[in-house]
Amino acid sequence: MEPCDIRFADTENKKTAENMENFCSGCKIIPTLLESINKLSDTVNELKKQIIENDSFKQKLVMEEMMVELTDRQQRANNIIIYKLPELESDCSITDANIKDKANAIEIVKFISPTVNTNNVKVMRLGKKDSSKTRPLKICLESRRDALDTMKNKYKLKSSNFNVFVGLDETPMQREFFKMKNRAGRKS
């Protein structure tokens, strides 16, 4: 080897040594990177567990809401609502108003469906009293069959002097469902 070649080889060795130092400095951060990857992996696994727990909780919550809805529907199954039945003036006592409401409710129910048992009917006005609006009247009948018979024959009100209409006692979820269904029916 000539001196010129030695200098060239020396220069090449220095470059290789510098590259090795750079390469080895990269090697120094590998343990740190591995530690970070392990931490991220643990975090991902923990998040997966939380997602599974949240899904399980959501399913339990949905089941609970369904049970509450079913219970509410069962409690309302015997009831009907009469709308636009005039209220007594505000100077009447609550007892007098309840007696009059009950008598009117029985009269309407008997007109619609004469076979319905009205012996133990309970009535109550829904909502706050407001002189500008007539509150709906909730009627609690003896059985679900009585409520359904009344609803089945409510068409008879059209040919009567009663200026009222009758509906089922629906849960808020049912009311929302029927509103959406009616909107969808109008659009199509």
NULO-274305 format. One line per field, with one value per residue (C-alpha): x, y, z; residue in three letters. Coordinates in nm, 4 decimals, always signed. Example, Ala and Ser with C-alpha at 12.3 -4.5 7.8 and 13.67 -1.06 7.14 Angstrom:
X +1.2300	+1.3670
Y -0.4500	-0.1060
Z +0.7800	+0.7140
roza ala	ser
***
This chain:
X +0.0000	+0.1180	+0.0941	-0.1868	-0.3864	-0.3290	-0.4630	-0.7705	-0.8295	-0.7802	-1.0426	-1.2834	-1.2284	-1.3048	-1.6301	-1.7216	-1.6370	-1.8577	-2.1405	-2.0950	-2.1163	-2.4377	-2.5676	-2.4723	-2.6336	-2.9525	-2.8878	-2.8830	-3.2475	-3.3813	-3.4431	-3.6271	-3.8365	-3.9141	-4.0215	-4.2473	-4.3968	-4.4674	-4.6337	-4.8463	-4.9391	-5.0455	-5.2497	-5.4202	-5.5036	-5.6441	-5.8555	-5.9848	-6.0920	-6.2672	-6.4473	-6.5676	-6.6823	-6.8589	-7.0345	-7.1438	-7.2670	-7.4526	-7.6222	-7.7282	-7.8541	-8.0544	-8.2037	-8.2919	-8.4572	-8.6542	-8.7730	-8.8808	-9.0607	-9.2425	-9.3454	-9.4692	-9.6690	-9.8270	-9.9248	-10.0846	-10.2554	-10.5889	-10.5981	-10.7438	-10.7158	-11.0031	-10.8952	-11.0905	-11.3400	-11.4227	-11.3227	-11.5414	-11.4733	-11.1990	-11.4433	-11.5624	-11.4009	-11.1612	-11.4029	-11.6894	-11.4649	-11.3553	-11.7156	-11.8206	-11.5174	-11.5938	-11.9605	-11.8628	-11.5987	-11.8442	-12.1028	-11.8531	-11.7145	-12.0655	-12.1606	-11.8534	-11.8613	-12.1690	-12.0245	-11.7264	-11.7413	-11.7381	-11.8068	-11.4520	-11.3386	-11.0792	-11.0245	-10.7673	-10.6715	-10.3169	-10.0867	-10.1118	-10.4374	-10.4278	-10.7326	-10.6272	-10.6085	-10.8216	-10.6221	-10.6577	-10.8566	-10.6969	-10.9438	-10.8282	-11.0528	-11.0735	-10.8882	-10.6833	-10.9680	-11.1996	-10.9462	-10.9036	-11.2823	-11.3219	-11.0484	-11.1943	-11.5306	-11.4092	-11.5282	-11.8778	-11.7751	-11.7862	-12.1633	-12.2211	-12.2631	-11.9420	-11.6748	-11.3894	-11.1494	-11.0046	-10.6559	-10.4492	-10.2326	-9.8963	-9.5502	-9.3181	-9.1264	-9.4471	-9.5491	-9.2088	-9.2254	-9.5711	-9.4656	-9.1701	-9.3897	-9.6461	-9.3736	-9.2277	-9.5749	-9.6347	-9.3009	-9.3578
Y +0.0000	+0.3375	+0.6360	+0.7785	+0.4591	+0.4558	+0.8093	+0.7136	+0.4044	+0.6113	+0.8621	+0.5795	+0.4264	+0.7602	+0.7910	+0.4349	+0.5046	+0.8169	+0.6179	+0.3487	+0.6112	+0.7460	+0.3929	+0.3068	+0.6252	+0.4932	+0.1670	+0.3549	+0.4668	+0.1210	+0.0253	+0.3550	+0.2902	-0.0642	+0.0684	+0.3265	+0.0577	-0.1620	+0.1286	+0.2079	-0.1583	-0.1673	+0.1504	+0.0030	-0.3150	-0.1107	+0.0942	-0.2277	-0.3501	-0.0188	-0.0348	-0.3866	-0.2739	+0.0300	-0.1887	-0.4238	-0.1285	+0.0153	-0.3201	-0.3361	+0.0223	-0.0523	-0.3593	-0.1506	+0.1150	-0.1560	-0.3012	+0.0438	+0.1056	-0.2296	-0.1681	+0.1794	+0.0392	-0.2248	+0.0397	+0.2519	-0.0385	+0.0088	+0.3836	+0.6043	+0.9801	+1.2101	+1.5342	+1.8617	+1.7746	+2.1144	+2.1730	+2.3330	+2.6967	+2.7661	+2.8732	+2.5099	+2.2901	+2.0178	+1.7541	+1.8967	+1.9108	+1.5479	+1.4311	+1.6138	+1.4828	+1.1272	+1.1571	+1.2976	+1.0277	+0.7491	+0.8991	+0.9150	+0.5649	+0.4161	+0.5910	+0.4569	+0.1048	+0.0167	-0.3169	-0.1606	-0.1853	+0.1702	+0.0877	+0.1510	+0.4156	+0.6643	+0.9973	+1.2736	+1.5792	+1.5791	+1.8776	+2.2149	+2.4016	+2.6763	+2.8878	+2.9143	+2.5362	+2.2352	+1.9656	+1.6051	+1.3716	+1.0377	+0.7553	+0.4402	+0.1508	-0.1926	-0.3848	-0.3570	-0.5180	-0.2316	+0.0237	-0.1589	-0.1990	+0.1734	+0.2520	+0.0096	+0.1899	+0.5491	+0.6155	+0.6478	+0.9872	+1.1347	+1.0915	+1.2254	+1.5632	+1.5088	+1.7434	+1.5293	+1.2686	+0.9648	+0.8161	+0.5578	+0.6536	+0.6280	+0.6380	+0.9204	+0.6672	+0.5572	+0.9182	+0.9918	+0.6761	+0.7608	+1.1206	+0.9936	+0.7358	+1.0023	+1.2338	+0.9506	+0.8659	+1.2261	+1.2487	+0.9390
Z +0.0000	-0.0809	+0.1545	-0.0555	-0.0159	+0.3563	+0.3905	+0.1865	+0.3963	+0.7092	+0.5894	+0.5056	+0.8489	+1.0170	+0.8191	+0.9085	+1.2724	+1.2677	+1.1098	+1.3730	+1.6478	+1.4955	+1.4575	+1.8132	+1.9481	+1.7822	+1.9633	+2.2919	+2.2568	+2.1685	+2.5354	+2.5867	+2.2767	+2.3920	+2.7313	+2.5638	+2.3390	+2.6419	+2.8250	+2.5184	+2.4858	+2.8527	+2.8023	+2.4942	+2.6868	+2.9753	+2.7332	+2.5738	+2.9184	+2.9874	+2.6521	+2.7295	+3.0763	+2.9253	+2.6687	+2.9442	+3.1510	+2.8508	+2.7908	+3.1557	+3.1370	+2.8215	+2.9899	+3.2951	+3.0768	+2.8971	+3.2279	+3.3490	+3.0181	+3.0355	+3.3959	+3.3049	+3.0115	+3.2352	+3.4888	+3.2149	+3.0339	+3.2149	+3.1538	+2.8849	+2.8438	+2.7495	+2.5843	+2.5587	+2.8334	+2.9895	+3.3502	+3.6147	+3.6969	+3.9463	+4.2209	+4.2603	+4.5220	+4.4143	+4.5420	+4.3345	+4.0284	+4.0792	+4.1220	+3.8046	+3.6114	+3.7241	+3.6223	+3.2802	+3.2325	+3.3155	+3.0808	+2.7941	+2.8564	+2.8791	+2.5549	+2.3764	+2.5202	+2.7325	+2.8490	+3.0273	+3.4065	+3.5464	+3.9131	+4.0353	+3.7892	+3.9122	+3.7399	+3.7645	+3.5668	+3.4302	+3.4623	+3.6306	+3.6193	+3.3568	+3.2768	+2.9107	+2.8544	+2.9327	+3.1055	+2.9866	+3.2094	+3.2944	+3.3570	+3.5368	+3.4362	+3.5975	+3.3281	+3.0154	+2.8238	+2.9306	+2.8057	+2.4731	+2.4278	+2.4840	+2.2331	+1.9796	+1.9934	+2.0224	+1.6657	+1.8188	+1.9572	+1.6054	+1.5914	+1.9434	+2.1101	+2.3050	+2.1771	+2.3104	+2.1860	+2.3599	+2.3546	+2.5361	+2.8314	+2.6555	+2.8061	+2.6972	+2.4849	+2.3106	+2.2442	+2.0907	+1.8791	+1.7432	+1.6691	+1.4659	+1.2928	+1.1982	+1.0650	+0.8571	+0.7245	+0.6178	+0.4359	+0.2245
roza met	glu	pro	cys	asp	ile	arg	phe	ala	asp	thr	glu	asn	lys	lys	thr	ala	glu	asn	met	glu	asn	phe	cys	ser	gly	cys	lys	ile	ile	pro	thr	leu	leu	glu	ser	ile	asn	lys	leu	ser	asp	thr	val	asn	glu	leu	lys	lys	gln	ile	ile	glu	asn	asp	ser	phe	lys	gln	lys	leu	val	met	glu	glu	met	met	val	glu	leu	thr	asp	arg	gln	gln	arg	ala	asn	asn	ile	ile	ile	tyr	lys	leu	pro	glu	leu	glu	ser	asp	cys	ser	ile	thr	asp	ala	asn	ile	lys	asp	lys	ala	asn	ala	ile	glu	ile	val	lys	phe	ile	ser	pro	thr	val	asn	thr	asn	asn	val	lys	val	met	arg	leu	gly	lys	lys	asp	ser	ser	lys	thr	arg	pro	leu	lys	ile	cys	leu	glu	ser	arg	arg	asp	ala	leu	asp	thr	met	lys	asn	lys	tyr	lys	leu	lys	ser	ser	asn	phe	asn	val	phe	val	gly	leu	asp	glu	thr	pro	met	gln	arg	glu	phe	phe	lys	met	lys	asn	arg	ala	gly	arg	lys	ser
***
